[in-house]
Amino acid sequence: MDSRELKIEDVAFGGKGVARENGKAVFVPYTIEGETVSVEIVREKKQFAEAELIEVLEASPERVQPPCPYFGRCGGCAYQHISYEHQLAIKWRQVRDVLQRIGKIKDAPMRPIVASSEQYGYRNRITVHAQDGVIGFFRRESNRLIDIETCPISRDEVNRALTELRAQPEVRAGHYTLRASSGPRIFSQTNEAVASALRDLVDNLVARDQQLLIDVYCGAGFFAKRLLDNFVRVIGIDWDKFAIKAARENATVKETYIAGDVDLELERLGSIASTFQREKTTLIVDPPPTGLTARTRGAIVDLAPATLVYVSCNPATLARDLKELQSRFTIKSVTPLDMFPQTAEIEVAVQLYA
């Protein structure tokens, strides 16, 4: 066994602690900066190494006892061993650092991170997998399943649905999405309290008495419906035809929702946008983790709305996109939100102006 004693210097985006040995980064899961740990090297590369934690020799004062019996084996949570306040500090720092490293944004106008009112029991849905009599989640960095009876970060209703699924005499192999409430099968935020805070934040970032709002990746109108009174016209675009159908169900005469290719539809809206005052035009983008395509970024630069709000669930692709968008826009504020406590995931809302 290749065991070594290391000092953890930082926690990288993704959740692993970072130590350095002979100038090479060594990534160690379930550690906290400042800790001295004993590790086993499991993968050695030219630029970095990966290790598994053997023992914490000197613990951080921020280390806590994880309440979940599956923590460390289940691939879902990365931070249950860290106090919640310190989780927030780590995530805030990670957003700042990734914007600087990838986006070349040296002095990002960072705002305080928005915390979750619930650190456990917040998820309103989970997707479990069933195979060979096992029902649960994938093990960390593996395609093997770990049998799960309850998920502490999920709401009671979700865990009841999991119990009911497990009680069935025979569960077919496959994926099962368990929800706290019934509703349309369209994308919605998993943490309702932080989702509400996100919507309030975006509302505050957008000026009143505007003319045109274009909401890209609008879903069922999560932002557009909230901002409706601020605009003369609202146009939403999404590839998900079921979400667009839901958005259209209670739409007013000033709302238009388009199901189609985001790149193409955004380019087409250029002629419509030109009929409104640019200084009273707002664009919101809330893309998937892959971020914006080069074509979408180009269309946004050409459109040049007075206000651009970029909501991201992946700081790395956000930083990449902001690097290019800065050719036309100036970043006014960056606000991280902790949509997924105990996990390494981070939500970010960025306000820009042309």
N, C-alpha and C positions, 0 to 999 in steps of 0.2 A: 504494500500500500504506500502510495506517494503522499505522505502527510507532511504538512507544514504549519507553522504558526505565523499568522498574518495580522496586521492592523487594518481595520476597515476605515477607509478615508471618506467614502461618500456612498450614496444610494442612487443608482442609475435609473433612468426612465425604464420601466419594465419591472422594477422592484428589487433587483439584485444589488447587494453591497459590492463595493469596489475596493480592492486592496491593490497595492503595487509591489512588485518584486522584480528587481533588476530592470526597472523601467517598463515592465510589462504589466498591463492591467489583469487582475484576477477577479472574476465575478463569482460571488458567493451568495446564494439565496438565504433569506431569513436572518439577515444580519443588519446591524445598524451602525452608522458612522461613529467612530470612537471606540468600538469594541475590539478586543483582541480575541482571536478565534483560532481553533485548530481545525484544519480542513484537509480534505483529500482531493488532489487534482484528478479530475476525470477526463478532461479534454485539454490538450495543449496545442495551441496554434502559434503561428509566427508572431502575431501582434498581441495576442491575449490568451488567457487560459480560463477554464471554467472549473469550479470546485464544488464539492458538497461539504456542508457543515458537519463537523464531527462533534465539537464541543465549544461552548462559549466560555472562554477563560476569564475575560473581564467584561462584564455586561454593562450596557448603557443604562443610565437611570430611566430611559424612555422604554425599556423592555417591559412587556406585560405578559400575563399568561393567556394564551389564545383560548377562547371558550369553545371552539369547534373541535370535536374529536378527530376530524378528517384533515385539519390544517397541517400542511407540510406534505401531504400525499395528494390531496385534491388540487387540481390545477387552477381553481377559480380565484382564491384569495392569496395575496402576497404579503399583507401588512398586519395580520391579526396579532403579531408579536410586538407591535409598536403602539404606543399610546396614541389616541386619536389626534390630540393637538400636534403631536410631532409628525403624524401622517400628513396633516395639512401643510406643515412647514416644508416637508420633503417635496410634496407635489408642487407647491408654489415655486420652490427653487428649481425643480426640474423643468417647469415651463419656461422660466427665465433663461436657464442654461441652454435648452434646446433651441430657443429663438436666437440666442447669440451664436451657437455653434453651427446650426444649419441655415438659419435665416440671415446671419451676419448682422443681427440687430443688437447693437452693443448696449444701449440704454433703453430697453423696452419700458414703456410707461405702465408698470405693473400696479394693479390694484390688489387689495387683500383677497384671499381666496374665500369663496362662499362655502361655508360648511354645511353638512347635512344635519338636520335636526335629529335624525335617527342614524346611529352608527351600525345597528343591526336591525333585522326585521323590516327592511325598507323595500326589498325587491318585490314588485307586483307580478313578476312572472319569471320563470326559469325554463330552460330546455334540458330535459334529462334524456339519457340514451338507454336503450334496453338491448341486451345481447347475452345469450347463453344463461338466462336466469338472473343476470345482474342488471340492476336499475340504478343509474347514478350519473356521475360526471367522469370525464376523462382524468386520468392521473396526470400529474405535472409532467410536461414534456414527453407525453406518451399517448398512444392511441388505445391503451388499455383502460377499461372502466374500473372505477371504484364504487362499490355498493354504498348508496347513501340513503339513510332513513329520514334524515331531516337536515335542512339547510338553515343555519342560524341567521344568515343575512336576508332570508326571505320572509315575507309576511306569513302570518298564521294560516291564512286562507290557502296560500300556495303550498305550505307544508301539509295541510289537510288533503289537498288534491294529490300530493305525492303519496301520502299514506293510503289513499283510496286506490291509486294506481298499483301500488305494491301489493294491495290486498286482493287484486284480481287473480283468479286461479291460473290464468295463463296470459302473459303479456308478450305480444309479438315483438320481434326485433325491430328497432326503428327509433325515431326521435319523437319525443312528446313534449309539447309546450304546455306548461301548467300555469294558469293565470289566477289572479286574486278575484277577478270579476269577469263576467262575460261581456263581450262587445265585439265590434268589427275587428277582423284579423288584419289590422294595418299597423304600421310602425307607431309606437308611442314610447315615451320615455319610461324607464324602469323605476326610477325614484321620483315619485309624484311630488314630494315636497321641494326637492331641488329643481325639478322641471318647472314648478310654479315660480321659484326664485329666478330661474333663467328667463322665463317669459317676462317677469317684472323688470329684470335687468335690461333686456332688449327694448322694452317699452320706454325705459328711461333714457336709453341711448339714442332714440329716434326723436327728432324735433316734432313739435306740433305744427298744425296748419301746413301740411305737405300736400303735394299733388299726386305723385305716382309712387306706389310701392311695388317692386318686383321681388317676389319671394321664391327663390330657387331651392329645389328639394323641399317643397312646402309641405309634403305629407297631406294630412287632412286639414291643413290650415292652422297649425299650432301657433305660429306667430301672426299670420295674416288676419285671423279672426280677432285677435287681441288688439291689433293696431288699426283696425278698420276705420275708426272714427277720426284718425289722424290724416286720412288721405281721400282725395277725390276719386281715385281709381286704384284698385288692387289687382295684380295679376300673379297667380301662383303657377309654378311649373314643377312637375314631378314625373318620373318614369312609371310610378306605381299607379296603374289605372284604378285600382280599388280605393286607394287613398284619395285620388282625385274625385272619384264618385262620391265619397263621403264628404269631401269639401264642398261639392256642388249642391248637396241636399238642402242646405239651409242658406245658400248664398244669396246676397242682396244684388241689386241691379248693378252696383259698382264693382262687383267681384267677377273675375274670370279665372277659371282654373283649367290648365292645359296638361293633358297626359301625353308625354312624348319624350323624345331625346332632348336632354337638357341643353347640350351644346348647340344643337340646331335651333331650338325654340328661343334660346337667349339671343342668338344672332338675329333671328327674325324680329325680335322685339325692338331692335334698334330704331326702326322707322317710327314705331309707336312712341317710344320714349322721346324722340326728337320733337314731338308735338307738345311736350310739357316743358316747363322751366327746369333746367338741369339742377339749379340750386334748390329745387324742391322735390328732388327725386331720391329715393332710398332703395338700395338693393340689399337683401338679406340672402346669404348662402349658408346652408347647413348640410354639407356633403357627407357621404359615407367615409369610413376610415381612410380610404385611398385618396381622399382630398379632391381637389379640382383637376380636371384634365387641362392640358396646355391650351386646348381650344377654348375651354370655358374661361380660363384666365385671360386669354386674348380678347374674348368678347366683353369681359368685365372692364378691361382697360379701354376698349373702344367706346363702351357705353358711358364710362366715367361719371357715375352718379355722384351727387354731392356727398352722400353718406353711404358707406358700405359697412355692413355688420357681418362678420365671418364667425360662425359658430362651428367649433370643431370638436371631435371626439378623439383626435390623434394629433398631439402637438408636433410630431415630426413632419407630417405632411402639411400641417398648418404653416410651420416655419418655412418649408420649401415654397409654398404658394405665396406667402407674404414677401419673400425675397424678390419675387418677380413683380408682384403687385405694387411694390414700393416705387416702381418707375412712374406710377401715376398717382398713388395715394400716400398719405401720411398717417401713421398709426397714432391714434389719440389715446386709446386705453386698451389694456389687456387684463381680463378678469378670469382667473381659473375658478372652476366650480367642482366641488367634490360630489359628483353624481353617483359614484360607486365606492363608498367607504370600504376599507379592508382590502380593496383590490388596487392594482397598479394603474387603473384607468383614470384619465383626467379629461374633463370637459373644459373648453376655453371659449370665451366670447371676446372678439376683438372689434373695436370701433375704429374705422378709418374715415378720412375725408379727402376729397379730391382737391 
